[in-house]
Amino acid sequence: MQGDLGTSLYSKPPVVKELSTRFPNTLKLALVSHALAVVLGIGALLMAVIVFSPR
């Protein structure tokens, strides 16, 4: 294991450079998606508790 990912077959720069330029946007997308899923999940939970709670 050397940690060298080589060069991109498509655009020719090192793969590590390609990944480092794209990783921040990927991380932002993942965090926003996770936050949205948490908010929607809590909203669905609250709606279920309100609708299906015994009175």
C-alpha positions in Angstrom: 0.0 0.0 0.0 1.6 3.2 -1.1 -1.4 5.6 -1.0 -0.7 6.7 -4.6 -4.0 6.7 -6.5 -2.2 7.4 -9.9 -3.4 9.7 -12.6 -6.9 10.2 -14.0 -7.5 8.4 -17.2 -9.9 11.1 -18.4 -8.4 14.4 -17.4 -4.8 13.4 -16.7 -4.0 15.2 -13.3 -3.3 13.1 -10.2 -6.4 11.5 -8.8 -5.7 12.9 -5.3 -5.9 16.4 -6.7 -9.2 15.6 -8.4 -10.6 14.2 -5.2 -9.4 17.1 -3.1 -11.2 19.6 -5.3 -14.5 17.7 -5.3 -14.5 16.4 -1.7 -15.7 19.7 -0.1 -18.8 19.9 -2.2 -19.5 16.2 -1.7 -19.2 16.7 2.1 -21.6 19.7 2.0 -24.1 17.7 0.0 -23.9 14.8 2.4 -24.3 17.1 5.5 -27.3 19.0 4.0 -28.9 15.7 3.0 -28.4 14.2 6.5 -29.8 17.4 8.2 -32.8 17.3 5.9 -33.5 13.7 6.6 -33.3 14.3 10.4 -35.7 17.3 10.2 -38.2 15.3 8.0 -37.9 12.3 10.3 -38.6 14.3 13.4 -41.5 16.0 11.6 -42.9 12.6 10.6 -42.5 11.3 14.2 -44.3 14.3 15.6 -47.2 13.9 13.1 -47.5 10.2 13.9 -47.6 11.0 17.7 -50.2 13.6 17.2 -52.4 11.6 14.8 -52.1 8.1 16.5 -51.9 9.0 20.1 -54.6 7.6 22.3 -57.0 10.2 23.6 
